[in-house]
Amino acid sequence: MKEFNDILLKAISGTEWPMFLLLIGGGLFLVLFSKGLPYRYFGHAVAIARGKYDDVTAKGEVSSLQALSAAVAATVGLGNISGVAIAIHDGGPGVVFWIWMTALIGMCIKFYSCSLSIMFRGQDSNGNLQGGPMYYITKGLGQKAKPLAIFFSIAGLFGFLGVFTANQFTETFMSVVRPEERLLALGGTATDPLFNWKLTIGLVLALVSSFVIFGGLKNIAKVATAIVPFMVMVYLVAVIAVMVLNASQVLPSLKLIITEAFNTKTAVTGGFWGLVIIGVRRAMFSNEAGLGSAPMYHGQSRTNEPIREGLVAMLGPFIDTILVCTCTAVVLILSGAYLQEGSGIVMTLNAFNTALGSWGGVLLMVIVSAFALSTLFTYSYYGVKSLSYLTNAKIGKWYNVYFVVMIIFAAIASLELVKNLIDLSYALMVIPNMIAVLLLAPKVNSAAKVYFQKLGNAKT
């Protein structure tokens, strides 16, 4: 495993600057190219998500709200809780500032990419309507760009595994429940087979996930829509409670984020730019902007208006990074938990226990369970679409079997191995996706001009 991990680290170092330039450089270009248009229609985006403009006669499988919930279910998860802790531990509080900047840029990237997912929809081998990077690459740029779509899909076979989620959920369970201690208290022994708890947790996660993911997109969307909004609210309430109990430390924590963001003497590898890259990577893992995953869900939305769907998708990075990640970061900093050693989820767990007492860990366990399951449900769909594109829809469904097996593997694997596998896969997916989004951006601007003219006429 160590040799494989070393190979991953070398590969990651080779993808850092291409990923950084395309995600940040390309994202900044889109912000300027759009003249900030998506941000100016934030209120309109909320109205669309609430169903004000739903068209039941339009093509698609799910509503815009269901697509947003499913996409957010994949992003509002352990990346926002555990990933932020890892980022602050590795780069210090200043890394949060670069997570914010990447998220703001990511909102514009998602506007463009998810508009394209409706604009250039295709069909799978069964004739079902599909959307996502592989389709807007080939239909928007032409068949000559198909190698980019294939490259994206191959990377997706690994990047869309739920390995990080399964790994960090297992760590949470072991830290909160402490099953080995309970077994010893009941007279068990160290050689008792029940001590293999990580494998058991992996098997249970795999079984529960199977009940949902084999039911297809509509089943996943229904479950995500039911779980995600409620659990996000529960998490935010819990974090606000921590802030209220430690009100005097909230502003100093936020100030530390700003002052440390430009600390050129930071101890992180690579100095200031190393700090920025950590922020970009963790933000990308948190909200997946530029990755190309969200367009797969939004491409299934029941709408004929590409711009409308792009605006809904823009809300994703705001919810999962600006809101949820910031709340997590403040709790980690004011509690000092980010200074401790341990996996990301254990650091967050320690922060909740420090601020709320022993029941804080139990509350986090409940929240993490919901987030972990919703993420696993939604990620499987991305992988199915990737394999379906490379082969056909019938073979693509077998990805779920591979996905379930890898959940079990992730439960017993090391955090470093899992994190490196995801970082590399994500960086590789960003490259073809962002190339396509940047080349097709003028088409989105043209469609946006027409859409907002119609919107203005409808209001007069």
N, C-alpha and C positions, 0 to 999 in steps of 0.2 A: 504493500500500500504506500510506503514511503517513496518508493521509486516513481509510482504513478503520480503521487502528489507533487513531486519535484518537477515532473514533466508539465503538469498543469500550471505550476508557478511560472515556468519559463514561457509557456504559451501566453499566459495572462500578461506578462511584461511586454510581449510583442504586440498586444492588442490595445494597450493603454492609450497611446497617442492617437491612433486612428479613431477609436471610440470617443475619446475626449473631443477631438476636432469636429467630428460629425455631430455629436450630441450637443455640445455647447456652442461651437462655431456655427453649425447648421441651424441650431435652435435660435440663436441670436439673429441670424439672417432672416429666419421666418418671422420673428417678432418685428423686425424693421420692415420686411417685405409686406407684412399685413397692416403696417401702420398701427399696430396695437388693437386692431379691430375685434378679435375675440374677447379681449378683456372689457371692451366698451359695451358688450352685449351680455354681460354676466347675468343680469336680471332676467333677460330674455331666455337664457339657457336654463335657469331655474324654472321658469314658466313651462318650458318644453318638457323638462323632466317630470313636472307635476301632471303632465297629460293634457295641458291646455290645447295643444296642437296635434293631438293623436289623430291619425287617419286609419280607420279600421279597414278601409278598402285597399290600402297600400300593400305592396309585396313585402314579405318578411315573416319570421316565425315568432318574434317577441316584441314587446313594446320598448320604447326608448328607455323607460325607467327600469324595466327588467334587464335590458342590456347593460345599463349603467351599474345596476346592482350586482350583476354577475361579474362585470369587469372590476368593480370596486371590491367584490368578494375575493378576487384573486390578488388584489393589491393591498387592501386593508387586512392585514394578517400579521404573521410573526415578523415580517420584514419591518413593520412599523414599530413593533415592540422589541424584538430581539435585534434586528438589523441596526436600529438606531443606537442601541447600547453598544454593539460591536464597533460602530463607527466612532462614537465618542470615546470609547476605551482606546481605540487605535490612534485617533487623531486629536483628541481633546474636545472641549466644548465648542471651539471655533468651527468644527466640521459641520455643525448644524446650520450655520449661516450659508454654507455652500450647498447644503441639502435644500434650503429654501430657494436659493437662486436657481438651482437646477429644476425645482418643482415649478417655479413661475415660467421658466422657459418651456418646461414640459407641457404646461397647459396649452401653449401655442402649437407645440408639436402634435399633441393629440387632436387639436382642432383640425389640423391639416390631414393627418393620417386617417382619422375616422371619417372625415368628409370623403376622402378618397375611397374608403371601404364601401360606401354606398354608391359613389359615382362609377366605380369600376367593379361591379359585382360579376361573378361568374357562376358556373354550375359544376357540381361534382359528377362523378361517373353515373350516379343515379338520377341526374337531372335536377337535384335540389339546389336552391339558391345558396351561394356562398360568398363571403367577403373576407378580406384580409390582405396582407402584404403580397402573398404569392399571386393573388388575382389582380391587384392594381399594378403590380410589376409587369405582368405579362400583357394585360389588356390596356394599360396606360402607356407603357414604354414599348410594347410590341414583343413578339416572340424572340427577337434577338436578345432580349434581356432575361430570357427564361433561366439561364444559369444562375442569376441572382436569386430567383425564386426558389430554385432547387437548393442552393446554398443555405438560404434562410430556413427552409423546411428541415434540412438535415440537422442544422444546429438546434432547431426546435425540438427534435426528438430527445435531446438531452436537457435543454434549458427549461422545457415545460414539465419536467418531472417534479413531483412535490417533495424532493429530498430534503430541502432546508426546513420546510414546515414539519415534516415527520420527525426530523432530528431534534428540532427545538421543542416540539410538543413533548417528546420523550423526556428531554431534560427537565421540562417543567413538572411533569408528573413525578419523576424520581425525586425532585427537590421538594415538592409540596407534600406528597403522600408518604414518601420514604418507606416504601413497601418492605425493603429488607429489614429495617429496624422493627417494623410491626411483626414481621415473620419471626424474628429472633425473640421478641417479647412473648410470642405464642409458643415458644419452645422449638422453633425451627433451627436448622443447622446451615452452615455456610455451604455445604455440599447439596443442600436441598435443591431439586430441579426447579422449584418455584422461584429461585433466586434469579433465573434468567428473565428478569422483568422486561428488559428492553426489547427482546425478541417477542415477548407476549404482547407488549404495547403495539409493536409494529404489526403484528397479526390482527389485533383488534381494529386498529386504524384502517388496515387494508380491507377488512370485512365490512366495516361501516361505510367506507367510501364506495365499495362495490355496489351496495344497495342503491346508491344515487347515480353514480356515473354511467352505469350500464343502461340507465333510463333515457339517456340522450339530453339534448340541449334544453328542451322545455322543462324537463324534470329538474335539471340543474338550476335553471333560471328561477323556477318557483321556489326552490329551497333557499337560494341565495337572497331572493327578494324578501323572504320571511325572516331570515336570520340576520343579515348584515345591518340594515338600518337600526334594528333594536340593539344589537351588541355594540355598535359604534356609539350609540347614545349611552349605554351602560358604562362603557370604557371612559368616555369623556366625563360622565358624572363622577366616576371613581377618581379620575385624575384631578378634577376640579376640587373634590373633597380634600385631596392631598394638598393642593395649592392653598386652600382656605386655612387648613391646619398649620401651614408653614408660610403664611402670607408675607412675612418679612423677608423671605428668601427668594421670592419669585422674581422681583425686579433685578436683584443682584445676579441671579442665574441668567436672565436674558441679557444683562449687560456683559456678563462673561462670554456669552456666545459671540457678541459683536466684537469685543476687544480681542478675543483670541482668534477671530477669523483671519486677521491679517498679521498674525504672529510669525514673522520670518525666522524666528529662532526655535520654532516648534521641534520637538524631538522626533516627530514622525519621519519615517524614511522618505527622503525626497524633499524635506523641508516644506516650504510654503506650497509648492506645486503638488507635493505628495499629499498634503492636507486637502487641497482642492479635489484631487483625483479620488480620494477616499469619499469625500462628500458626493461627488458625481456618481460613483459606483453605488453607494448606498441609496441615493435618491432614485437612481434608475431601478434598483431592486425594490424600492418602496412603491413607486408609482408606475413603473414600467414605461414611462414616456420614451418614445423612440425605439422601443423594443419591437413593436409590431403585434403585441398580443391583444390589446384592447380592440384594434380594428377587426379582429376575428369575431368578437361578440357583437360589436356595433354594426358590423356588416350584415348581421341577421335581423336588424331592427325593422319593424313594420313602418317604413317611411319611404317616400320617393324624393325627399329633400336632403341632399348630401350635407348642406351647410347646417341644417337643423340638427343633424346627428353629430356633426363635428362640435357644435356648441355644447351639447349634452355631455359628450365625452370629455370636454375641457374641464368639467367639474370634478372629474376623478382625481387628478393630482392635487387639487385644492383640498378635497376631503381627506385623502389618505396621507398627504405629506404636510401641507400647511397646518391642518388642524391636528390630526392624530399624532404625527411624528413630533410636532412641537410640544404637545402635551407630555409625551413620553420623555422627551429630552429634558424638559424642565424638572420633572420628577427625579430623573437620574442625577441631574446636577445638584439640585437642592439637598438631596439625600446623601450625596457623595458616593453613591453605589458604583458609579462609572470608574472609580479609582480602584475598585476591587478586582481581583482576578476571577475568572470563570467564564462560562459561555454567556452569550448575550442575554438569554432568557433568565439565567440565574442572577445576573446583575439587576435586571428589571424586577425580578422577584424580591431581591434584597431591598430594593428601593421601596417597594410597596410594604414590605414587612417593617421597614424602618419608620415609614410615615404613618401606617395604619395599624400596626400591630400584627399579630399572627393571622388574623382573619383577612388581612390584605392579600396574603399569598393565596388563600383559598378563593377569594374573589378573582384574582388574576388567573387562577387555574380554570375557572368557569369561562372567563372571557377568552382565554387562549384556546380552550377546547372548541368553542364556537368558531373562532377565527381560523383555526387549523383545519377544521372539517370543511368550512366554506371554501377555503383556498384549495384544498385537495380536490373538491368537487369540480371547481372551475378550471383548474390547470389541466385536468385530464382531457377536457374538450379541446384545448389548444393543441395538445399532442396528437389527438385523433385527426384533427384537420391537417396537421403537418404530414402525417403518414398517409392520409387519404390523398393528398396532393401528389406525393411521391409515387403512390401505387394506384389504388382506387378506393372507393368508399367502403367496399366490403372488407378489404384487408385493413383499412384504417381503423376499424373498430377493435382490432386486436391490440392496438396500442394500450387500451385499458388494462389488458392482462399484464403487459410489460410494466405499466404504471403502478399497478397494485404490488407487483413483486418488488419494485424499487422502493416502495414505501417501507417494506420490511427491511430491506438493506439499509436504508437511511436511518432507521431507528437505532441501529447498532453501530453505524459508522461514526467517524470522528467529525467534529464540527469543521475543522480545517479542510478536510477532504471535500466535504459537502459544499462549503462556501466557495472553494476554488473551482469546483466543477460548474457551479452556477455562474460565477463571475465570468469565466471563459465563455460559456455558452451564450450568455447575455451579450457580451461584447461582440461576438461573432454575428449575432442576429441584428444588432444595431447597424452594422456596416451596410448590408444590402437594403435594409428597410429605409434608412435615412437617405441613402443615395436616391432611391425611388421617390421619396417624399419631396426632396429638394428639387428634383427634375420636374415633378408634376405640380409643384406649388402654383405656377401661373394658372393652371386649369381651375384650381380651387378659388383663386382670387377672382377669376371671371365669373364663376358660379356664385360667389358671395355677392358680387356687384348686382347680379340679377335678383338674387334672393332678397337682399335688403331693400332694393327698389320696390319689389312686390310687397314687402312688409310695410314700407312707408306708405304705399298707395292704399293698403288695406286699412291703415289707421286714419287716413284722411277722409 
